[in-house]
Amino acid sequence: MIRCRSWNAFLAPRRRRAVRGRSWLGRLAPLALPAVWGAVAVTWRLTCPLAQQDGLATRIATSVVFFTVGTGLVWGIRRGPARELKQVKAIAHATQQVLLRPLPPCLDGLSIAASQLSSARGAAVGGDLYEAVITPYGVRVVIGDVRGHGLSALGVVAAVLGSFREAAHDEPELGGVLRRLDRALARHLRERARDEHPVSGGRDPNSPSAEEFVTVLLLEICQAGDVLALNCGHPWPYRLGTRAERLAAGDPLPPLGTFPLPDDLPEHRCTRLLPGEALFLHTDGAEDARDAAGRFFRLEEVLAETALGAPTAPAAVIDRVHSALLRHTGGRLADDVALLVLRNDRPRAAPQSAEPGPCRTRPAPFSR
């Protein structure tokens, strides 16, 4: 331990000098172009015989030389930042893909497509989240919307998605998954509040982050097509069959982060998804989008037109909604928009009763 401290003490002054050296180089960098330009001008004037002569030919030659040198310098200087910008964009895209990773085209017989439009220019993700995974209890799906939008909400998105990806496999009930999400959100907000406003005594500080919340819709699609749901302040999905029908299964709970969850979290059976039918999930940025005149986007009408005729591929449904949404808003979104479509492509089984049957078979308890 003593050796480690002495070695750090030995290296610390050298690190500080290196940082100061880099800072001075950064300050002098904008002066490099004028300095090179002036050096070329002085060298040309003092050493080139042509520069000592007068006349039109001399002025033309001088102009050509300076134009060529100036163009080369500007191109060389722009090439470095352009390369760095390209690398930064590639890193940001890879990071965003890890956070909101692309969904597979099929999960346990369900065709899936999803996408997001961020209101932050140049960002692929924002304050909306979604994920779908295969579990022993069926295909579980989450879609949510963080208060606020853009890049500032990415921390909350990462906390909620990370918790869902673990809890969806571990918890036999959707209520258990929801409680895990609630605890992960509360822990993230506490830690962020401490980082933003550190206080002494180990107390939790007052911070605007403590007022953040997340709307969440949890779904579980069983093998028979029954859909279980838990909703915390999120828009209910649409079922796309011969028509577009908005689903609802009771009053939703408050968004996560606003109030403690109740002791009882019953799952709601909101529908049975038959082969060929699809579920359309979205965040409120789709329905709240307005045009220049202040008119809301008519999402249900667009979905009703999409549902006409033969079953439409999930990716085609999203493309149609995206195109209509961007036309309506003129390409200027005030909030992030996430869309997710799941279509039941499982083979048609024997005729089923209208009443939903048993949704899941509990796996045997895990024994060590």
C-alpha positions in Angstrom: 0.0 0.0 0.0 2.8 2.4 0.9 4.6 1.7 -2.4 1.3 2.4 -4.3 0.8 5.7 -2.6 4.4 6.8 -3.2 4.2 5.8 -6.9 1.0 7.8 -7.4 2.6 10.7 -5.6 5.6 10.4 -8.0 3.4 10.3 -11.1 0.8 13.0 -10.1 3.0 16.1 -11.0 3.9 14.5 -14.4 0.3 13.9 -15.1 -0.6 17.5 -14.3 2.1 18.8 -16.5 0.9 16.6 -19.4 -2.6 17.8 -19.0 -1.4 21.5 -18.9 0.7 20.8 -22.1 -2.3 19.4 -23.9 -4.4 22.4 -22.8 -1.8 24.8 -24.2 -1.7 22.9 -27.5 -5.5 23.1 -27.7 -5.4 26.9 -27.2 -2.7 27.4 -29.9 -4.4 25.1 -32.4 -6.6 27.9 -33.9 -3.5 30.0 -34.6 -1.9 27.2 -36.7 -3.7 28.1 -40.0 -2.9 31.9 -39.9 0.7 31.1 -39.0 1.3 28.7 -41.9 -0.4 31.0 -44.3 1.8 33.9 -43.2 4.9 31.8 -43.4 4.1 30.8 -47.0 3.4 34.4 -47.9 6.7 35.7 -46.5 8.7 32.8 -48.1 7.1 33.5 -51.5 7.8 37.2 -51.3 11.4 36.9 -50.2 12.7 33.9 -52.2 10.6 33.6 -55.4 12.1 35.6 -58.3 8.6 35.9 -59.9 7.3 37.7 -56.8 9.9 40.5 -57.3 8.4 41.4 -60.7 5.5 43.7 -61.4 2.7 43.1 -64.0 -0.5 41.2 -64.6 1.3 37.8 -65.0 2.9 38.2 -61.6 -0.4 39.0 -59.9 -2.1 36.1 -61.5 0.6 33.7 -60.5 0.6 35.0 -57.0 -3.1 34.6 -56.7 -2.9 31.0 -58.0 -0.2 30.1 -55.5 -2.0 31.5 -52.5 -5.4 30.0 -53.6 -3.8 26.6 -54.0 -1.9 26.8 -50.7 -5.0 28.1 -48.8 -7.3 25.4 -50.3 -4.8 22.7 -49.3 -4.5 24.0 -45.8 -8.3 24.3 -45.3 -8.8 20.8 -46.7 -6.2 19.4 -44.5 -7.6 21.0 -41.3 -11.1 20.0 -42.1 -10.1 16.4 -42.8 -9.1 15.8 -39.2 -12.3 17.0 -37.5 -14.4 15.2 -40.2 -12.6 12.0 -39.4 -13.1 12.5 -35.6 -16.8 13.4 -36.1 -17.3 10.2 -38.1 -15.7 8.1 -35.3 -17.8 9.8 -32.7 -20.9 9.1 -34.6 -20.0 5.5 -35.0 -19.3 5.1 -31.3 -22.6 6.9 -30.4 -24.6 4.7 -32.8 -23.0 1.5 -31.3 -23.8 2.8 -27.8 -27.4 3.5 -28.7 -27.7 0.1 -30.3 -26.6 -1.6 -27.1 -29.0 0.5 -25.0 -32.0 0.0 -27.3 -30.9 -3.1 -29.2 -32.7 -4.2 -32.3 -35.4 -6.8 -31.8 -35.2 -10.1 -33.6 -37.7 -10.4 -36.5 -39.4 -13.4 -34.8 -39.9 -14.5 -31.2 -41.6 -17.8 -30.5 -43.9 -17.6 -33.5 -44.5 -13.8 -33.2 -43.3 -11.6 -35.9 -41.9 -8.3 -34.4 -40.8 -4.9 -35.7 -40.0 -1.8 -33.7 -38.5 1.6 -34.1 -38.1 4.9 -32.5 -38.0 8.5 -33.7 -36.1 10.8 -31.3 -36.9 14.5 -31.0 -33.2 15.2 -30.4 -31.4 15.9 -33.7 -28.9 13.2 -34.6 -30.0 10.8 -31.8 -31.2 7.3 -32.5 -32.7 6.9 -29.0 -34.3 9.2 -26.5 -36.7 9.0 -23.6 -38.7 6.0 -24.9 -37.9 2.3 -24.3 -39.1 -1.1 -25.5 -37.9 -4.7 -25.3 -39.3 -8.2 -26.0 -37.8 -11.4 -24.7 -38.7 -15.1 -24.6 -39.2 -16.5 -21.1 -40.5 -19.7 -19.5 -43.8 -17.9 -19.0 -44.3 -16.7 -22.6 -43.1 -13.7 -24.6 -42.8 -10.7 -22.3 -42.8 -7.2 -23.7 -42.2 -3.8 -22.1 -42.7 -0.3 -23.6 -42.3 2.9 -21.7 -41.9 6.6 -21.8 -39.6 8.6 -19.5 -40.7 12.0 -18.4 -38.9 14.5 -20.7 -37.3 13.5 -23.9 -34.0 13.4 -25.8 -30.6 12.4 -24.6 -31.1 13.6 -21.0 -33.5 10.6 -20.3 -31.0 7.9 -21.4 -29.9 7.1 -17.8 -33.5 6.2 -16.8 -34.0 4.2 -20.0 -30.8 2.2 -19.2 -31.9 1.5 -15.6 -35.4 0.3 -16.5 -34.4 -1.8 -19.5 -31.5 -3.4 -17.6 -33.9 -4.4 -14.8 -36.5 -5.7 -17.2 -34.0 -7.9 -19.1 -33.2 -9.7 -15.8 -36.6 -9.7 -14.1 -38.5 -11.0 -17.1 -36.7 -14.3 -16.8 -36.7 -14.5 -13.0 -40.2 -13.4 -11.9 -43.1 -15.8 -12.5 -45.6 -13.0 -12.3 -45.8 -9.7 -14.1 -46.3 -8.0 -10.8 -42.9 -9.2 -9.7 -41.4 -7.8 -12.8 -43.1 -4.4 -12.2 -41.8 -4.2 -8.7 -38.2 -4.9 -9.9 -38.6 -2.0 -12.4 -39.9 0.3 -9.7 -37.0 -0.5 -7.4 -34.4 0.0 -10.2 -35.9 3.4 -11.1 -35.9 4.5 -7.5 -32.3 3.4 -7.0 -31.2 5.2 -10.1 -32.9 8.4 -9.2 -31.4 8.4 -5.7 -27.9 7.8 -7.0 -28.3 10.5 -9.6 -29.6 13.0 -7.1 -26.6 12.3 -4.9 -24.2 12.9 -7.8 -26.0 16.2 -8.8 -26.4 17.6 -5.3 -24.1 16.0 -2.8 -25.0 16.6 0.9 -23.3 15.6 4.1 -24.7 13.1 6.6 -25.7 10.5 4.1 -29.2 12.0 3.5 -30.9 11.9 0.2 -30.8 15.4 -1.3 -33.7 17.3 -2.9 -33.3 17.2 -6.6 -35.4 17.7 -9.8 -34.5 14.1 -10.6 -36.7 12.9 -7.7 -39.7 14.2 -9.7 -39.1 12.1 -12.7 -41.4 9.2 -13.6 -41.8 6.5 -16.3 -45.0 5.2 -17.9 -44.8 1.5 -18.4 -46.9 -1.2 -20.2 -46.0 -4.8 -19.4 -47.4 -7.6 -21.6 -47.1 -11.3 -21.5 -48.2 -13.2 -24.6 -48.8 -16.9 -23.9 -48.7 -19.8 -26.3 -52.5 -19.9 -26.6 -52.5 -16.2 -27.6 -53.8 -14.8 -24.3 -52.4 -11.4 -23.5 -51.8 -10.4 -19.9 -51.1 -6.8 -19.1 -50.0 -4.5 -16.3 -50.2 -0.8 -17.1 -48.7 2.1 -15.3 -50.0 5.3 -16.9 -49.1 4.2 -20.5 -51.4 4.3 -23.6 -53.2 1.0 -24.2 -52.2 -0.9 -27.3 -54.3 -1.5 -30.5 -55.3 -4.9 -31.8 -55.1 -5.1 -35.6 -57.3 -7.7 -37.3 -60.1 -6.9 -39.7 -60.2 -3.5 -38.0 -58.2 -1.5 -35.5 -59.5 -1.9 -32.0 -58.1 -0.2 -28.9 -57.7 -2.5 -26.0 -58.3 -1.6 -22.3 -58.3 -3.7 -19.2 -59.3 -1.6 -16.3 -57.9 1.7 -15.0 -54.1 1.9 -15.3 -51.8 2.4 -12.2 -50.0 5.6 -11.7 -46.6 5.9 -13.6 -43.6 4.5 -11.9 -41.9 7.0 -9.6 -44.9 9.0 -8.6 -46.5 6.8 -5.9 -45.6 3.5 -4.2 -47.0 0.5 -5.9 -50.0 -1.1 -4.2 -49.6 -4.4 -2.4 -51.8 -6.2 -4.9 -50.8 -6.1 -8.6 -53.3 -8.3 -10.4 -52.6 -9.1 -14.0 -55.4 -8.2 -16.5 -56.3 -10.4 -19.4 -56.9 -7.8 -22.1 -57.4 -10.0 -25.2 -56.6 -13.2 -27.1 -54.4 -12.7 -30.1 -55.5 -15.0 -32.8 -53.2 -16.2 -35.7 -52.9 -13.3 -38.2 -53.8 -10.6 -35.7 -51.3 -8.1 -34.4 -50.7 -5.8 -31.4 -49.7 -2.2 -32.0 -47.8 -0.6 -29.1 -46.8 3.0 -29.0 -45.8 5.9 -26.7 -47.9 9.0 -26.3 -45.6 11.0 -28.6 -47.5 9.4 -31.5 -51.0 10.5 -30.4 -49.8 13.9 -29.1 -48.0 14.9 -32.3 -49.5 18.1 -33.8 -49.2 19.8 -37.2 -48.6 23.5 -37.8 -52.3 24.3 -37.1 -52.2 22.5 -33.8 -54.3 19.4 -34.9 -53.4 16.1 -33.3 -52.2 13.1 -35.3 -55.1 10.7 -36.1 -53.3 7.5 -35.2 -56.5 5.3 -35.0 -57.5 6.3 -38.5 -54.1 5.5 -39.9 -54.2 2.1 -38.2 -57.8 1.4 -39.4 -56.6 2.0 -43.0 -53.6 -0.3 -42.4 -55.8 -3.1 -41.0 -58.0 -3.2 -44.2 -57.3 -6.2 -46.4 -54.8 -9.0 -45.8 -52.6 -9.0 -42.7 -49.8 -6.5 -43.0 -46.2 -7.3 -42.0 -45.2 -5.5 -38.7 -42.4 -3.6 -40.5 -44.9 -2.3 -43.1 -47.3 -1.1 -40.3 -44.5 0.9 -38.7 -43.4 2.3 -42.0 -46.9 3.5 -42.8 -47.4 5.1 -39.4 -43.9 6.7 -39.5 -44.6 8.2 -43.0 -48.0 9.5 -41.9 -46.6 10.9 -38.7 -43.8 12.8 -40.4 -46.1 14.2 -43.0 -48.5 15.4 -40.3 -45.7 17.1 -38.3 -43.6 18.3 -41.2 -40.7 16.3 -39.8 -40.6 18.3 -36.6 -41.4 16.1 -33.6 -41.9 17.7 -30.2 -41.5 14.4 -28.3 -39.9 11.0 -28.8 -42.0 8.3 -30.5 -41.6 4.6 -30.1 -43.6 2.0 -32.0 -43.7 -1.8 -31.7 -45.8 -4.3 -33.6 -46.2 -8.0 -32.8 -48.1 -10.3 -35.1 -49.2 -13.9 -34.2 -47.8 -16.1 -36.9 -48.2 -19.3 -34.9 -50.1 -22.1 -36.7 -53.8 -22.1 -36.3 -54.8 -24.7 -33.7 -58.1 -26.3 -33.0 -61.1 -24.0 -32.5 -60.8 -22.1 -29.3 -63.5 -20.9 -27.0 -64.3 -17.2 -26.7 -63.3 -17.3 -23.0 -59.6 -17.1 -22.3 -58.1 -20.3 -21.0 -55.2 -20.9 -18.7 -52.4 -18.6 -19.8 -49.3 -20.2 -18.5 -48.0 -23.3 -17.0 -45.6 -22.6 -14.1 -42.2 -24.2 -14.6 -41.0 -26.6 -11.9 -39.2 -24.8 -9.1 -35.5 -24.6 -9.6 -33.6 -26.9 -7.2 -29.9 -26.6 -6.6 
